[in-house]
Amino acid sequence: MRIRAVAAVMCGLLFAWTTSLPAQTPKPLTDLITEWEAAFNEGNTETVAALYTEDAVRVPPGEPLIHGHSEIVARMAEYAGWKIKLTATGGMLGTEIGATWGEYELWGTVEGEDVSIKGRWMNAVKSTDTGWKIYRDTWHLSEPSSE
């Protein structure tokens, strides 16, 4: 009888462990993403760059890598007037490194026409003396809708 009870509890724990749960994003990562989004939407490229480590690398889709603060500032300046909405859908933190991922929508004007771009992103982060910073940053575009 006792073996059956233990087996039932173990099966219940196994089921609970393997059942899909919504991904949780640790608060330090949601704070970092919220700060990034606000700085980008304000056009504050210096603040955006300050959220990256000195040796950070951004990996844009189909373009050369972007290395360090000065290149990040220069590339962010290309998005002056654009707005972004970031949604973190998951993340994890260790003691020194972590990762977060999610979806984005970016909108602005190109040659007088309104443009909206959607996709997914992922960041690797490091713990630094001044808090969590983005170490690697990559994103891609979603497939165009068939509407």
N, C-alpha and C positions, 0 to 999 in steps of 0.2 A: 504494500500500500504506500509506504513512504517513498519507494523508488518511483512509483507512478506520479506522485505529487511533485517530486523533484524533476522528473521528466517533463511534466506539464508546465512547470515554471520555466524550465530551460527552453522549451518550445515557444512559450510566450515571449521570453526575452529575445530569442532568435528572430521571431516574427517582428517584434518592435524594432530591433536593430536593423533589419533589412527592408522594412517598409519605407517607401519614399517619403521624405519629409522636405518641406521647403528649406532651401539653403539659407543658412544664417550668415550674416555679415557682421563680424565683430565691430563694436562701436568705434575703435580707433580708425578703422578703415572707412566706415561711413562718414566719420568726421573729415577725413582726408579728402574723400570724393566730394563732399559738400563744399569744402573750402576750394577745391580745384574748380568746380563748376561755377561758384560765385566769382572767383577771380577771372576766369575766362569770360563770363558774361559781362563783367565790368570792363573788359579789355585790358586788364592789368597783367601784362605778360611777365613782368618781373616777379610778381607774387606767384604766378603759375610756375615759373622756373624754380622758385625757391622751394617748391614742394617736391622737387626731385633731388636725388643725391648728386654730388659734383660729377660723378662718373656715370650718370644715367645715360641710357640709350632708349630712344623712341624708335619704334619699328613700324613706319607707316606702310600701308598696302601699296606695293608696286613702286616704291620710291626709295631713294638712298636713306640709310640710317641717319638719325639725328643724334649727335653726341654732345652732352654737356649743356650747361646753362646758356651760354651765348648762342648756340645753335637753336636751342628750344625757344629762347626769346625771339630770335629772328623769324622762325617758322610760325610761332604764335601770332606775330604781328600781321601775317598774311590773312588772318581771320578777323581782323578789326571789323566790328559791327555785326559779326555773327553771334549767334546764341546757341547754347547746347543744354540738353537735359540728359543727365546721367542717372541711370537706375542700376544700383548694385544688386545683383541677384545671388551673390555668394561670395564667400571669402574664408580665409583661414589664417591664423597667426601662430607662429612659433615664438620662441623667446627672442630671436634675432631677425627672422625673415618671415614673410607671409605672401599671400596673393589675394587678389580680389578681382571679380569679373562682373560683367553686366551688359546692359544695352544702352545705346545712346540714340538721340535724335539731334541733328545739327541743322540749323536753318540760317539762311542769309540770302544775299542777292548776288547774282553773277550776271554781268552785262545787262542790268536792268530787270532781270527776271528772278522771281522768288524761287529758291531752291531748298529742298528738304532732303536730308540724307539720314538714313537709319543704318545701324549696324550693331556690332558687339565689340567689346573691349576686354582687355585683361592686363592687370598690372602685377608686377612682382615688387614687393616693398621690403625695406630694411629698417631696422631700428637704429636710430642715430642718437647722438647726445641731445638733439633738439626735437626728438619725436620720430614718428614713422614717416619715411620719405619713399617716393617712388624710385625704383632702381631700374626697372624695365617696363616699357609701356608699348602695347601693341593693340591694333584694332583692325577691323575689316568691315566692309560694306555689306549690308544685306542684299540679297537678290532683289531686283526690282519687282514690284507687285505686278500681277497679270491683269489688273483691273483696266 
